[in-house]
Amino acid sequence: MNSEWAGGYGVLNLRARRGWTVGAMRAELIARVDNAADRRYVGSVIVDDGNGRFYEPAPGRSFWLGVSLRAASSREP
């Protein structure tokens, strides 16, 4: 009883953002990499699981890319 444990971990997430003003529009490109080192770690714990499967894995490396367009304000460069 109470013999299960999971080790500590660290996860590296990266994010970059770049913006441009073109005429009256402001464009922004955002890129993100979650779990950049593709580390395997426990994402959640199931309490009182009768089958002995207490841990669920966290997602592996994932990528995200986004674009934003909006009207530029007069105070932005």
C-alpha positions in Angstrom: 0.0 0.0 0.0 1.3 3.5 -0.9 4.2 2.0 -2.7 3.8 3.8 -6.0 5.8 6.9 -6.9 6.8 9.0 -10.0 10.1 10.9 -10.3 10.3 14.6 -10.8 10.7 16.1 -14.3 11.3 19.3 -16.2 9.7 20.2 -19.6 11.1 22.7 -22.1 8.5 24.8 -24.0 9.6 27.3 -26.7 7.7 30.3 -28.1 8.5 32.9 -30.8 6.5 35.8 -32.0 7.1 38.3 -34.9 4.9 41.2 -35.9 4.6 43.5 -39.0 2.6 46.5 -39.7 1.5 46.8 -43.4 -0.5 49.8 -44.2 -3.5 49.9 -41.8 -3.1 46.3 -40.8 -1.0 44.6 -38.1 0.0 41.0 -38.7 1.6 38.7 -36.1 3.0 35.2 -36.5 3.3 33.0 -33.4 5.1 29.6 -33.3 5.3 27.3 -30.3 6.9 24.0 -29.5 5.7 22.2 -26.3 7.8 19.5 -24.7 10.7 20.4 -27.1 12.9 17.6 -25.8 10.1 15.1 -26.2 10.5 14.1 -22.6 8.3 11.2 -21.3 6.6 12.1 -18.0 3.5 11.5 -16.0 0.7 13.8 -17.1 -1.9 12.7 -14.6 -2.5 10.3 -11.7 -5.6 8.1 -11.3 -6.4 7.6 -7.7 -7.6 4.1 -6.6 -7.3 2.4 -9.9 -8.0 -1.3 -9.4 -5.9 -2.4 -12.3 -2.6 -0.9 -11.1 -2.6 1.7 -13.9 -2.1 4.8 -11.8 -0.3 7.0 -14.3 -1.3 8.5 -17.6 1.4 9.8 -19.9 1.6 13.4 -20.9 1.6 14.4 -24.6 4.9 14.2 -26.5 6.4 17.0 -28.5 3.8 19.2 -30.2 3.9 22.1 -32.5 1.5 25.1 -32.8 1.5 27.9 -35.4 -0.8 30.9 -35.4 -1.4 34.1 -37.4 -3.2 37.2 -36.2 -4.5 40.1 -38.3 -6.0 43.3 -36.9 -6.3 47.0 -37.6 -3.1 48.7 -36.5 -3.4 51.5 -33.9 -1.7 54.8 -34.4 0.7 54.2 -31.5 2.2 50.9 -32.7 5.6 51.0 -34.6 
